[in-house]
Amino acid sequence: MQPTSSMKEEFLKKWQMGIQICGPSIDNTSVSERKKVIKLSADVAMASLRKGTTCWSRALIQKTATEDNSLVRQMLSGIKAETLINKTLPKKTLCHRKIVRRSKKILMRRNARSASEEAAAKAKKLVKRKTQGLRSVVPGGEFMNNDVLLIQETLDYIVSLQTQVNVMRSIVDATEAGIER
């Protein structure tokens, strides 16, 4: 799934708007501060493309709103910024300790496991570990308990990241072409 040209154009417009909003305040700042502003405005631009319809976009909006609330409000002006900034993400679900202990006891009672059951248990453990890794990478992933939803959100996030990279690459190429002349 490749990002469309309209996605790239929309991202570029939002990203430029974010940089222009912060422009006067970053003129006399360090490189690390400029980098932070560029990343912050890119994150908000990327999340605003989805208009808060995905968990990762809402998580990014809430994260960036804590860093620079005014920037987020200005960039999301047409998308009900207040609703998205204040929208709470679902709480993490925690397993009850009693259930976990009981499950462990049942598993310990099963002494005689066949080789196929052992392989299946190892595969489940591997999938669980990889899923946890995925949850830690995708914004808001720790709140997604459904693996299918996590994969859908991850795919959508990847497409948005591809859009961001393609636009930034185009800008670098255009800048380099302008310098060479």
N, C-alpha and C positions, 0 to 999 in steps of 0.2 A: 504494500500500500504506500504510494508515493504522495507527498504533499502537493496540493494543487497550486497553480500560479495565483489564484485568488487568495489562498491562505497565506502565501508568501507576501503578497501585496498588503494584505490586512495586517500581518505581523509587522512588516516594515513601517507602516503608518503609525501603528500603536507604539512601536519601539522608538521611533523618531520623536513622537509626541512626549514620551517619558523622558527622553534625554533632553529635549527642549525645556520641559518643565523644570528639570534639575540643572539646566545649563548655567544660569547665572551663579548658582551657589557652588559650582565645582570648578570655576575658572582658576582659582588660586589654591587648589588642593593637590594632595599627593596622588601618585599613580594608583595606589591601593584604594583610595577614596573614589577615584574615577572608575576604577574597575568595579567597585561595589555598586555604583550608580548604574553602570551599563548592565550589570547582571540583574539588579533589582528591576529596572525598566523592562528588560527582556523577559523576566519571569512574569511580570504583570501582563505584558503584551501577549505572551503565549497563553496564559490562563484566560485572558479576556477573549481570545479566539473561541473558546468553548463556552463562554458566557455562564460559567458556573454550572454547566450541565453534568460535569464529571467530578468525581471525588478528588482527583489529583488537582484539578483547576481550583476548586474551593479551598483545598489545603494550601496551595501556593498563594492564593489571594489572602487568606488569613495570616499566613506566615509573613508575607511582605507588608501587610497592613500593620503588623506590630513593629516593623522596622521603619516604615515611612508611610504613615496613614494618609497624609495629604496627597502624595503622589498617586497612591492607589485610588483615592476618591476622584481625583481629576481624570485619571486614565479610564476609569470605569463609569464615567458620568452617564452614559446612555444605557447602562445595563443594571440599574438598580443596585448601585454600589453598597448602600446601607444593608440591604438584604443579604448580599454575599459576604460582606465583612463580618456581620454579626451572626451569620448562620452557623450553628454549632454542628460540628462533625459528630457522627455517632461515637459513643463511648466504646472504649475497648471492652470486649467481653472477657471476663476472667472465669476460669473454671473453678468450681467450688472445690476446696481442698479435700472434703470428704469423698467426693466422686473420684478424684484423682487417686487417693489412697486405696479406695475400693478397687479401682481398675488395676492398679499395680499389684494388689494381692491376687486378683484373678489371673493376671499374666504370670505371676510367679508360680501359681499352682500348675500351670501347664508345663510340666517338665519335659514330656516327650513331644518334641516338635519334629516334624519331618523336614527334609532338606528344602522342599518347595515352600513350606511355611516360613522357614528361616530366610529364604531368599526374598519372599514377599515382604517380610518384616523389614529387611534391610532396604528394600526398594521404597517402602513407605517412609522410612526414616530419611532416606536421601531426598525424596520428593518434599518432605516436610522442611528439611533444611534449606533446600533451594527456594521453596515458597517463602520462607522467612527472609531469605536474602532479597528476594524480589519485593517483599513488603517494605523492607528498609530503604530500597532505592526509589520507589515510586512515591511521590508526595501524597500523603494521606493513606498510604498502603497499609499502615498498621491498624487502620480502622475497618479495613475490608476483611470480613470473615469468610466470604464466599470466594472460593478459588476461581470460579468462572468469571465473576465480576473483576477480580484482581487481574486476570489475564486480559480481559477486554480493556480495562483502564490502562494497563501497561502498553498494549498495542496503540491505543489512542495517544498516550504520552510519548511514545517513540515517534509517531508521525509528527507530533508537534515539535519534538526536539529536532527531527530531520528538517522541518521547515525553518527552525531557528538557525541551524547550522548552514543550510543552503543560502539563506539571506545574508548571513554574516560572511560567508565565503564570497558571495557576489560582491559585497561591499569591499572586501579586501582585494579582490581581483581588479575591481574598477579603480581603486586607489592606487594599486601598483601600476596599472596601465597609465594612469595620469602622471605618476612620478617618472616613469621611463621616458615619457615624451619630452 
